[in-house]
C-alpha cells in the first residue's frame, strides 16, 4: 500500500507548519485541510493558540496528578 506522510514543525512566526509527502500525499492534504490547516505554497500552516505564555506544570508522582490522557499536572497544580 502506498503511503502518505505528514511532517510537523513549529515556527514562531507561522505557528505549526506541516508538509505532506509520499505517494498518497493528496490524502495527507485532505487530512490537514480538514484539521484546520491552511495551505501556503508547499506547506500547510496553523496558528498555535496559546492565550498566555506556556508554562509546564510541575510533574508530581502519583496517578492523582494525571488526567485521563495521562498528562501530569493537567489540573494546573
RODO-2510 file (C-alpha; in nm, 4 decimals, decimal comma):
residues 77
     n   res          X          Y          Z
     1     x     0,0000     0,0000     0,0000
     2     x     0,1263     0,3445    -0,0893
     3     x     0,1819     0,5805     0,1977
     4     x     0,1309     0,9416     0,2903
     5     x     0,3423     1,1242     0,5449
     6     x     0,2926     1,4493     0,7318
     7     x     0,5988     1,6211     0,8721
     8     x     0,5263     1,8719     1,1503
     9     x     0,7420     2,1578     1,2688
    10     x     0,6920     2,4791     1,4623
    11     x     0,7751     2,8356     1,3657
    12     x     0,7426     3,1354     1,5965
    13     x     0,6150     3,3396     1,3026
    14     x     0,3858     3,0872     1,1357
    15     x     0,2783     2,8541     1,4158
    16     x     0,2553     2,4847     1,3297
    17     x     0,3954     2,4036     0,9864
    18     x     0,3030     2,0783     0,8105
    19     x     0,4426     1,9308     0,4892
    20     x     0,2718     1,6374     0,3170
    21     x     0,4722     1,3833     0,1197
    22     x     0,4581     1,0278    -0,0121
    23     x     0,2749     0,8638    -0,2985
    24     x    -0,0629     0,9356    -0,1397
    25     x     0,0155     1,2979    -0,0485
    26     x    -0,3309     1,4152    -0,1665
    27     x    -0,4803     1,2166     0,1249
    28     x    -0,2459     1,3979     0,3625
    29     x    -0,3515     1,7326     0,2078
    30     x    -0,7162     1,6424     0,2759
    31     x    -0,6420     1,5425     0,6361
    32     x    -0,4537     1,8665     0,7019
    33     x    -0,7257     2,0824     0,5470
    34     x    -0,9956     1,9049     0,7489
    35     x    -0,7858     1,9580     1,0640
    36     x    -0,7853     2,3347     1,0257
    37     x    -0,4533     2,3881     0,8447
    38     x    -0,4408     2,6424     0,5629
    39     x    -0,2320     2,5941     0,2516
    40     x     0,0581     2,8327     0,1944
    41     x     0,2568     2,7360    -0,1168
    42     x     0,4026     2,3893    -0,0496
    43     x     0,3256     2,3841     0,3244
    44     x     0,0198     2,3963     0,5468
    45     x     0,0022     2,6389     0,8402
    46     x    -0,1992     2,6525     1,1592
    47     x    -0,1601     2,9159     1,4265
    48     x    -0,0739     2,7823     1,7696
    49     x    -0,3302     2,9054     2,0208
    50     x    -0,1676     2,9894     2,3498
    51     x    -0,3588     3,2622     2,5272
    52     x    -0,0881     3,3060     2,7904
    53     x     0,2804     3,2242     2,7936
    54     x     0,3157     2,8480     2,8093
    55     x     0,4170     2,7193     3,1478
    56     x     0,4570     2,3483     3,2046
    57     x     0,3018     2,2436     3,5356
    58     x     0,5302     2,0564     3,7735
    59     x     0,5372     1,6793     3,7410
    60     x     0,4380     1,5118     4,0631
    61     x     0,4431     1,1367     4,1263
    62     x     0,1124     0,9559     4,1560
    63     x    -0,1963     0,8909     3,9458
    64     x    -0,3904     1,1667     4,1250
    65     x    -0,1848     1,4179     3,9262
    66     x    -0,2668     1,2834     3,5805
    67     x    -0,5723     1,3461     3,3694
    68     x    -0,7461     1,0768     3,1647
    69     x    -0,4927     1,1214     2,8851
    70     x    -0,2034     1,0646     3,1231
    71     x    -0,0920     1,4285     3,1249
    72     x     0,0745     1,5240     3,4512
    73     x    -0,0405     1,8393     3,6213
    74     x    -0,3402     1,8840     3,3922
    75     x    -0,5382     2,0331     3,6772
    76     x    -0,2902     2,3223     3,6926
    77     x    -0,1449     2,2116     4,0258
***
